[in-house]
Amino acid sequence: MKKKIGTVILLSIIMAVSACAKESGNICAGKGTTGVMDVLSSGMEPETMLSPDPETTMPSFEPTAATTFPLSATEGIDIDLTEMSSSMVYSQVYSMTIDPQSYIGKIVKMKGQFAYYLDEATGVYYFACIVQDATACCAQGLEFALKGEHTFPDDYPKEGEEVCVIGEFATYEEAGYVYFTLKDAEFSS
């Protein structure tokens, strides 16, 4: 029993000493560091340190509704998610779902897994392109509605199959909720 209590106390001390906290502007409690340069310099010799040049410091970036998205050289695409890493794609799609007003009207190209949902109460099918983060533990998706007349399942891929979709980002309201979609979408390669 004393051995278990001793182990718990020892682990508590180790966690307390190594835990990070926001105390008086420090990154890690007890380390006395206040920024990246302090962390980097802690293991460097003083003569090898470079001081930051205020003229070359990058300004902070705050996205706004007027943010310009990268324009793809092909197809008039405003946001090409197929050219981003999986982490960036996941982050971009998440951003689209929490700030949809900044993306309305943008042409989006995305690649992911095809998924569908049948609302049994209404008989309506909903189709989506699902992307995962780099660790494949979390998923985000965007619904899409193909341009023209299509029948399911004949004109659609199998569930879970990789698809590439291009469409205009839009929102719509249904049963008092706002949803996001890529309208007038087309499958692409």
Steps between C-alpha positions, in 0.01 A plus 500: 500500500784739589663415167182600311467828692868574440458434128196729482686778683805459277286516184320807635831675562628413151181630339507818707860572407456430130149642449454804281298790631419859419649662805609861471542479122733200508459211263609240752474557871835511673696534175497878485445496121288761336521417131632281222842664501540422872410136443738471204782685671481291816716235332720734290829671569463882528731566202285285269172677580340734252275775623172546314496780243182707550502603131474137383247382754187373329177683584223305664216387274139530602260353243202717414203478269711685241776237510620411151525127442763352270372485144585184315656545160247256354122487486439831685516327838519731802589235760680187381508262794662230286833688512514515882628257762241295686535720810448816298200353315338398828569847647367679191177299494456560874549873437234488230252349744560750779521811278289420192432865410867542399472218246159547338535516122854357496570213261643211702679189379538219749598134507381254762278203570151485358222466757123526487207520738137416438248697705239228536233748607525701178661248262769754410861391444787724615848453354833608648874499449674410828860594587704386798781668690859368479449249782169378354335542839269786403291560190328800343284500194313719260171409346475539126214511250585400144406730215219362282289189543660191656367179650640320799679259501550485121675838459700492823810315623487230765499614863859546628643534149732797440340785308607842381221761497488859374212729596394840629494533878152598619270470798134406519243478775293192566270436798641804679868396465769643272699249293805534274528358150696513179222581257504431125779254573676275251728201545853571387825311465 
